[in-house]
Amino acid sequence: MVALVVAAGLTPLAWSPGARDGLPPGERLPRVLNGGQAWGGFEAPPTATPSTATSATARTLGPAAVTHVRDGDTIELGALALRLATLDCAELGTVEGARAKARMEALVRGARLTCRLTGETSYDRQIASCQLPGGRDLAAAMIADGSCRARR
């Protein structure tokens, strides 16, 4: 590839071990299709390549407000994306997916959730279970009204 770049009269990027796609370490990369979000701006290069990596510890977050609903089974608390562990919703781009997202938005609007992280990740999302105020399980509420199915 360097030969093609030089032949085209372009200056190749310097490469060092650990650089990704010719970018210096720490350079920000654009996001691609990633956990249901087609374009989300820029992010630091990923540190774990497997789709299901495990961290050493689980922890509890909240109560905290949901800052964004990505789809029926993925929410964000601040900058932290959470994939609900026991929930399987239709993908965005389908009528069922749009309904699931709308239902999730209605359930969490104005609510402060308490979420327990499992210590696992899926793409850029932490796997978690979340409770609405009063202790009602968020995934169970989505399943009970038919918005989504239980994840197997």
C-alpha positions in Angstrom: 0.0 0.0 0.0 2.9 2.4 0.7 4.1 1.8 -2.8 0.7 2.9 -4.2 0.6 5.9 -2.0 4.1 7.0 -3.0 3.3 6.3 -6.7 0.3 8.5 -6.4 2.5 11.3 -5.1 1.0 11.2 -1.6 3.0 11.2 1.6 2.3 8.0 3.7 1.4 8.3 7.3 4.0 7.3 9.8 3.3 3.8 11.3 4.2 2.6 14.7 3.5 -0.7 16.5 0.0 -0.4 18.0 -1.1 2.1 15.5 -4.5 1.3 13.9 -5.2 1.8 10.2 -2.1 4.1 10.0 -3.3 6.4 12.7 -1.0 7.3 15.6 -1.9 5.8 19.0 -4.7 7.7 20.7 -6.0 9.2 17.4 -9.8 9.3 17.3 -11.7 7.1 14.8 -15.1 7.6 13.4 -17.8 5.2 14.6 -19.4 2.8 12.2 -22.4 0.6 12.6 -22.0 -0.2 16.3 -24.6 -1.5 18.6 -27.6 -0.1 16.7 -26.1 3.4 16.2 -25.2 4.1 12.6 -23.3 7.3 13.2 -22.3 8.7 16.6 -19.4 11.0 15.9 -16.0 10.0 17.0 -14.7 7.7 19.7 -11.3 6.5 20.9 -10.0 3.3 19.4 -11.6 0.3 21.0 -9.7 -1.5 23.7 -11.4 -4.8 23.5 -12.0 -6.5 20.1 -14.2 -9.4 21.1 -17.9 -8.6 21.0 -18.3 -10.0 24.5 -15.5 -9.0 26.8 -15.7 -9.4 30.6 -14.4 -6.9 33.1 -13.3 -7.9 36.5 -16.1 -6.4 38.5 -19.8 -5.6 38.4 -21.1 -2.4 39.9 -24.3 -0.5 40.5 -25.1 2.9 39.0 -27.7 5.5 40.0 -30.2 6.6 40.6 -29.5 8.4 37.3 -31.6 9.9 34.5 -31.5 8.4 31.0 -29.8 10.8 28.6 -30.6 9.0 25.4 -32.6 6.0 24.2 -30.8 4.3 21.2 -33.4 1.7 20.6 -35.7 -0.6 22.5 -33.0 -2.4 24.4 -30.1 0.1 24.6 -30.1 3.3 26.7 -27.5 5.8 27.8 -26.8 7.2 31.3 -24.5 10.1 30.6 -21.8 8.8 28.2 -22.3 5.2 29.3 -24.3 3.0 26.9 -26.2 0.1 28.6 -27.6 -3.0 26.8 -30.4 -4.5 28.9 -29.3 -8.0 29.6 -32.6 -9.9 29.5 -34.3 -7.9 26.6 -34.5 -8.6 22.9 -36.2 -5.9 20.8 -36.7 -5.6 17.1 -34.1 -3.5 15.3 -34.6 0.1 14.3 -35.7 0.4 10.8 -38.7 -1.8 11.4 -42.1 -0.8 12.6 -41.7 -3.0 15.7 -38.3 -1.5 16.4 -39.7 2.0 16.3 -42.5 1.0 18.6 -40.1 -0.5 21.1 -37.9 2.6 21.1 -41.0 4.8 21.6 -42.2 2.6 24.5 -38.7 2.7 26.1 -38.7 6.5 25.8 -42.1 6.7 27.5 -41.0 4.4 30.3 -37.8 6.2 31.2 -39.0 9.8 30.5 -38.3 11.8 33.7 -37.3 8.6 35.7 -34.1 8.0 37.6 -33.0 4.4 37.1 -30.8 2.2 39.2 -28.7 -0.1 37.0 -26.6 -3.1 37.9 -23.7 -3.7 35.4 -22.9 -7.4 34.9 -19.2 -6.7 34.0 -19.8 -7.9 30.4 -19.8 -5.7 27.3 -21.3 -6.0 23.8 -19.8 -3.7 21.2 -19.6 -0.4 23.0 -22.3 -1.2 25.5 -22.2 -2.4 29.1 -24.6 -5.2 29.8 -26.9 -4.3 32.7 -30.3 -4.7 34.4 -32.1 -1.6 35.4 -35.0 -0.8 37.7 -37.4 2.0 37.5 -38.3 4.1 40.6 -40.2 1.8 42.9 -38.1 -1.2 41.9 -39.9 -2.3 38.8 -37.5 -4.1 36.3 -37.3 -2.1 33.1 -36.8 -5.1 30.8 -39.7 -6.9 32.5 -41.9 -3.9 31.8 -41.0 -3.9 28.1 -41.7 -7.7 27.9 -45.0 -7.5 29.8 -46.6 -5.1 27.4 -45.4 -7.0 24.4 -42.9 -4.3 23.2 -40.0 -6.8 23.2 -39.2 -10.5 24.0 -37.1 -12.1 26.7 -33.5 -12.5 25.6 -32.3 -16.1 25.5 
